[in-house]
Amino acid sequence: MLTINSGTLLSKITAMKALNNNLKAIVCQKCPVCHKGDVFVPTKKLFQMPVMHENCPNCRYHYDREPGYFLGAMYVSYGLGVFEGILMFLTIYFLLPSLSTIYYALAVVAAIIGFSLWNYRMSRVVWMYLFPN
């Protein structure tokens, strides 16, 4: 007979809800503390460099913890860029297998450049969620 410990099950459900809330807040680029305030100032131009708020507009959490805090976000950005490059390569390789190799390289470079501003924003938000204090 299978018995389920209600305390363990409840803690697993609570952990899954917290993970779901964090993932949703990361994708929406919200504050790591209150999940309500925007991390970045809304931009009106498509290719404008993103600007971060100094503090959360909702809970006043200070985003830039110390000088050099976001240097580690470069590793997250690198990982995102590699993932996007591999995904672009595999997509083109299987959809258009007769293309010349130079087009694969151009498509990968175009994907990495095209996602660069998105990677900048996401890497900083992910870094804040990994190391909040």
N, C-alpha and C positions, 0 to 999 in steps of 0.2 A: 504494500500500500504506500502511495506517495503522500508525504506530508510536506506542507509548505510553511516555513517559518514566516509569520506575518510581518515581523519586524524587519527581516532581511528583504522581503519582497517590497515592503513600503519604502525602505531606504534605496533600493534599486530604482523604483519608480520615481522617487524624488530626484535621484541623481540624473536619470534620463531627462526629466523635465528641465533641470538646471542646464544640462548640456544643450538641449533644444533651444532654450532661451538664449544661451550664450552664442550659439551658432547663428540664430536669427539676428541678434544684436550685432554680431561681427559683419554679417552680410549687409545689414542696413547701416553700418558704420556709426554705431551709437556708443555712448559713454560706457566704459567697463564697470562702473559702479552702479549707476542708476538705470542704465539701458534706455534712457529717454533722450538725453541731450545729444545733438549732432557733434561729431568730432571735427568735421571740416565745415568751413564756411561755404555756403552754396555758391557755385560759379555760374556766370551767365555765358561765358565763352566756352567753346568746345575744347580747345587745346590750351586752356589757361592752367598754369601750375597750381595745384591744390594748396590752399592755405588752411592751416589748423587753427582752431580756437585756442586761446591760451588756457582757458578753464571751461569746464562743462557749463553750458548755459542753464542747465537745470539744477545740478547739485554742487557746482563750483569746484569739482574735482580738477586738480591741476594736472594737465596731460604730460607736460615735459618735466619729468621727475628730476633730472639732473643733466648737466652738460654731457653730451654724448650718449644720452639715453637711447636714441633711435638708431645708433650705429648698428646694433644687432638686427634691426629691421631689414638691413641690406641682405642678410642671409635668407630671410623669408621672401624678399623680392626676387632673389636669385632662384630660389626653389620654385616660385610661381612661374618665372620666365622659362625655366627648364621644362616644367610640366607643360606649359602652353606650346613651347617649341616642339616637344615630342608629340604632343597631341596633333599639332598641325602637320607634322611630317607623316604620321601614321594615317591621318585622314586623306592627305593627297596621295600617299603611296598606294592605298587600297582603292581609292576612287578613280585615280588617273595614273595607272601603273606605267603607261608608255611615255610619260614626260621625261625630259632630260634632267640630269642631276642638278643643274644650275637652277632650275625652277623650284626644286625642293628647297634649296638653300635660300632663294629669294623669298619664298613663301614663309619659311620659318623666321627669317629676319623681319619681314613685314608684320607677322603676328606678334613678335616680341616688341617691336616698336609701337604697334597699334595698341597693345595692352599696357604700355609702360606707365601711363598716368594712373590707370586702374590698379596696377601692381604697387605703385607708390602709396596710394591710399590704403589698400588692403594690408600691405605689409606693416604699416604703422599701427593699424587697428589690431591686427593679430598680435603684434609685439606687445601692445598695451594689455591685451587679454592674457598673454602668457606670463608677463611680469608686471602686475599692476602696481606694486609698491616698491 
